[in-house]
Every structure is written in C-alpha cells, then in structure tokens.
Amino acid sequence: MKDEAKDIPIQPTEAQAGPDGEAATKTVATKTPAKKKRARSSKAKGSDANAALEARIGHSFTDPNLLMQAITHVSALKSGRKRGDSYQRLEFLGDHVLGLVVSDMLYHAFPNADEGELSKRLAELVRKESCADVAKSLGLLEDIKLGSVGPSADARLRKSVLGDICEAVIGAIFLDGGHAAAAEFVKRNWTERMHKPRRPLRDPKTVLQEWAQGKGLPTPVYREVERTGPHHDPQFRVAVDLPGLAPAEGIGGSKRAAEKVAASVMIEREGVGGGNDG
C-alpha cells in the first residue's frame, strides 16, 4: 500500500493546511499574474512597433494585418501558409496604384509635355530603384520580415526586395484606406522626386542623334582624342563632331562614358531639348 501511495501525484491546493499548503497558495497567486504580465508586455511591444511603423508610413491601419503582410517575405511564412500571405500579391496591386497616381501627378505637373516625355518620366519614377529609395527614406529596410536565411543572405535579400516592399505597402494602404489614402502617400513621397529627378530621361547620345537627324545632319561622329592614366584606371577624352558645328569634348572612365559627356556638352551648348529632366 505504501508503494502505491507514492505513485499517486498530489497537487497542492489553496485548501491544504500546514506550511506546505501555504507555500503552494503563494506560488499559485504569484506565477499566474506573472505570465499574464509577460503576455501583455509582449503585446504592448508589438503594438508600439506597429504604431511607430505606421507613423513613419503616415497611415494608421484599420486592419494592421495588411501592413504585416506587406512587409513579410515568403521565407518568413510558416509551413502550410500560402505565398499569397506574403507581400507578393500586395506588390502587384501597389505597382499599378503607384503607376496611376504618378501618371495623374505628371499629367497636371507638366501640361506642355507630350505623351513620350510623360511616359519616360513615369518609367523613371516608378522603377524599382526609385521605390527602394522611398522605402529607405521611410526606414523600412529593417522592418522586412524574413525567415532564417543567414546573415549575409539576409542583408542581400532585404535590399533586393526593398522596392517590392514599398509597392506592397502602397497596395496595403489602398486596400485599407482607399484611393485617397494611397494617393496621399504617393504624393508625399514622390512629389519632390518628380520635380527633381536624379538621372537623365534619355541617353544624351540618342537625343543628339535624333536632333541632328531632324536638322538634316548626318549621325554624330565620336573620336578618341586622348587616353591617360594607368591601364587599370584609364581616362578617355572624346570629341563629337557634326558638320557646321564646333566639336564638343567629354572625359570619362570609359569611351562610352566620355561620349555621353561630349554629347551632353553639345546638347547644352546648342540648346537641344529632351536631354535631361530639368
């Protein structure tokens, strides 16, 4: 009988008397609230992080799950979840919302621009590099949720999907707040970029050639004038010639780079339009 009694687990309760019972009562009274306190603390931290992210984005989500989906990479999905639970579907939507909003912005900002110029400006503003630049300015790089991919792959993957994540955020805002909310986000982050683009709309060599053809002139001729510097780091000086015009020269680390500079010099000197964003 003694051996059988030892095998029966006895759980202390609040009703038990004696020192052991008192100690058990205290344990029950202190441990349970501690677990709840930790759970509340974890939720509070998550809520604070979401609020900070929303503040940077400039939109308070009615459905926070949309924002979480927008920053979740496929690698972070748990087993059994669909790829559609990642940012990819929202990116598809955001890409088209961004294109529509920026097209509308360009249409009103440049009333004298033709369809070709507007299309080139649009392509520059909605390309992945531009979206990634916006995402960086909003501090989204570290918010991306990735699976266990390793430190080096982690950094590369974050940078490679940064532009996609930005478009996904636009898609999430569109679903959560409608067109007006998405348009407000795009205008806030793209207006300055629209008026101060960072790179030429078109290759200056193409611009110069089309201008020359329009004037009845032959194709511009580029010639190497000088090559200086060591073999591993050369500098080229190239001149571009057109009949009836003084040559224009450019310097670059490659012949092509020098040719572009030379073409830009002639474009600016002759007052040719379409060579840059200004």
N, C-alpha and C positions, 0 to 999 in steps of 0.2 A: 504493500500500500504506500509505503514511504517513497519508493521509486516512482510509482505512478504519479504521486502528488508533485514531484519535482518537474515532471514533463508538462504540467499544466501551466501556461503563461498567465500570470496575474498582472493586470494593468491597474496601476494606482488611479484612484478617482478622488474627487473632492470630498466624497462621503467618508473615506477611510480615516481612521483615527490614528493618533500617535505621531511621532516626529516624521516618519517616512511619508505619511499621508499629507502632512503639512507641506513638506518639501515638494511633493508632486503637485499639489494645488498651486504653488507658486510658479512651478515650471509651466504649467498649462496657462496660467494667467499672463506670463511674460512672453512666451515664444510665439503664440498665435498673433498678437498685435504686431510683433517684430516682422513677421512675414508679410503681413498686410502693408506695413510701413515701407518695406523694401519694394513691394509691388507698386505702391503709389509713387515712390521716388523714381522708379524706372519709367513709369508712365509720364511723370512730370518732366523728366529729362527729354523724353521723346517729343512731348508736346512743345517744349521750349525750342528744341531743334527745328521742328516743323515751322514754328512761328518765326524763327529767325530766317529760315529759308524763304518763307512767304514774303517777309519784309524785304529781302533782297530782290525778289522777283517783282514785288509790287502788286501782288494779288492774293487776297485771302480766300482760300478754297472752301467752298461749301462741302465738297467731297474731297477730303485730304488724300484718299486712296488714288485719285487721278494723278496727283503730284508725285506720290511714291512710285506709281507705275512709270511715270515719265523719266525717272532717274534710275530705274532698275534695269541692269544689263541681263541678258539671257543667262549668263554664267551664275547669277545670283539666285535664280529660280530654284525652288525646292523640287525634288523628284515628284513627277506626276503633274506639275503645273505646265500649262501651255506657253509656247513662245509669245502668244498674244498678251500674256500677263507682263511682258517686258515693255520697253519703250517703243518697240518697233512699229506697232500699229498707230500709236500717237504721233510718231515721227512722220509717217505717211500723211496723216491729216494736217499736222503742223506745217509741213513743207508747202502744201497747197494754200493754206490760210496765209502764210507768210508771203507767198507769191502774189496773192490777190491784194493784200493790204499794201505791199510795197508798190505794186502796179498803180494802185489808186493814188498813192503818195506822189509817185513820179509824174503821173498824168497832170496833177494840179500844180506841182512844183516847177515843171518845165513846159509851159504852154506852147513854146515855139519849137520844141524838139519833135522830130519825125518818129515814125514807128521804129526805124532801125536804131536810132540813138537811144530811145526808151528801152528797147529790148536789150541793148548792150549794158545799159545802166542797171537794168533789172538783174541780168545774169551776174554782174559784179556784186550786187548787194545780197543776193540770196545764195551765193556759193557757200560750200561747207566751211571754207576758211573764215568767211565773214561771220557765219553763225557761231563758229568756235570762238571767235574774238569776242562776240557778245557774251557767250557763256563764261569766258574767262573774266570779263569785267563784272559779272554778277557773282563770281566766286563759286561756280557750280562744279569745278573740277573735282573737289574733294567730296562733294555730295553724291557722286555717282556710286550706286550700289553694285559691287562686283562680287563674284564668287571667289574661291581660293584659286588664284591663278599665278601666284608667286610675285615677289616684289618687283622684279624687272618687267614682267608682263603686265603687271598692274598699272605701272606708270604709262607704258606704251598704249595700253588699251583705253585708258582714260582719255588720253589725248586724241586717239583715233576716232572715238565716238562722241567727242565733245560737241561737235556741230550737230550731230544727230539728236543728242540730248536736248539741245537748245530748241530744235524744231519740235521735239516731243513735248516740251514744256508749253510751247505755243499751242499745240493741239490740246493739251490738258486744260489750259486756260479757256480755249474756245468751247470745249465741252462743258466746263464748269460755269463760265460766265457769259458765254455767247460771243458774237462777232465784236461787239463794242469793247468788251474786256480784252480780247485778243488784239484788236486794232490799237488799243491804248498802249499795250505792252510793246508792240512792234514800233509804233511811232516814238515812244520814249527811248527806245534803244537803237533805232535806225535813222532818225531824222538827221542827226549830226553827220552820220556816215554818208547819207545821201547827198548832202551838200559839200562834203569834203572827202570824196573817195580817195583811196590810198594808192591806186595804180592806174595807169592809162587804160582808157576804154579799148583802144585798139593798138596793134603793133604800129609804131611810127613808120616803119618801112612800108607797110601796106598803105597807110594814109598818104605818104609821099608819092607812092606809085600811082594810086588812084587819082590823086590831084594832078600829077604830070600827064596822065592819060586824058584827063578832062581838058587839059590845056593843049592837047595835040602834041605833047612831047614824048620822046621815047622813054623806055624804062630807065630809072636811075642806075648809074654805074658806080659800084663801090670798089675802091682800090686801097690796098695797104700802103701807107706812107712810111711807116716806121714800126719796128718791133724792138722793144727794150726790156731790160730786166733779165733775171736768171731763167733757165729753162723751165723750172718748176713753178715760176710765178711771173709769166711774161705780161707785158703791157703793149697793146696794139693801138696804133694811131691810124685811123682810116678816114678817107675822104670820100664824099659822094658828089658825083658830077651830073649836071643836067645842062643841056645846051642853052646858052643865053643867060645862065646864072653863075654866080661865083661859087666855087666849091665850098662845101661845109665839112668840118672835121669833127671827129669824136674819138675819145680814148676809152678803152675798156680792157678787162682782163681776158677777153676773147675777141675774135674777129667779129662775131655776131653782136656782142655787146657794144663794141665800138661802132659798128654800122648803125645800130639803133640810136646811139647818141648823135652820130652825124646826121641821121635823118631828122631827129628831133630838133637839132640846131637849125637845119634848113627850114623845117616846118615853122618854127617860131620866127625866124628871120623873114620868111615870105608871107607870114600871116595866114597860114593854112589852117582851116578849122577841122575839128574832129580828132586831133591828135592826142588830146588828154581830156580829163574830166572837168577842167575848170570852166 
